[in-house]
Each structure stands twice: as structure tokens, then as C-alpha cells.
Amino acid sequence: MKTEAGTLVKSAAGHDKGSYFFILREEGEYIYLVDGKYKRLDCPKKKKKKHVETLLWEKHSPGDKIRENKKVTDEEIKHFIRCFKREEQVVRR
């Protein structure tokens, strides 16, 4: 799947495996990830594209603001990821 700025992804490798992030930007084979809590907008995590799984999400998210180059806050990102995790747990049961 295509990885682009604003896409919600799940880490598939590394010590952060299973964590959720938004792609802030991409440069070649690397992407820069933010989660609003540990990896904030001012210091994103650099990771290879092949080490993440792209997640499909149809509803409004902070990723929309990232794609449109609008101002987004760490708090918005953190809140969305927390709600997404909660919703995913309900679906799995």
C-alpha cells in the first residue's frame, strides 16, 4: 500500500512493534512518524517504509490536516490514536 503524509500506520518491526503512528513526511525509503506522546511533531521517529503496515481509515483524522499542511497538534494526534486503539479492541472481541 502507498505510504504518504497523513497516513495512519502500525509499526511492524523494531522495539516499537505494534505501536500506531501518523506519517509526518517521507524522504526516499524513510518516513518520519509521530504519535503525539513519545514521538512528537518537533522530533519525529525516522523509520524505513518496509517496517510499517498501512492502516485504512475512512473517517476524519489528524492525518487530513497533515496532508493539507494545516496546523495539527500533538494532543490531537495522541487523542486520535488512543481512541483508535480503544475502537480496535472492541472490534476484536
Secondary structure as UniProt FT lines:
FT   TURN            5..6
FT   STRAND          8..11
FT   TURN            15..18
FT   STRAND          20..27
FT   TURN            28..29
FT   STRAND          30..34
FT   TURN            41..42
FT   STRAND          45..48
FT   HELIX           49..51
FT   STRAND          52..54
FT   HELIX           62..67
FT   TURN            68..69
FT   HELIX           74..92
//
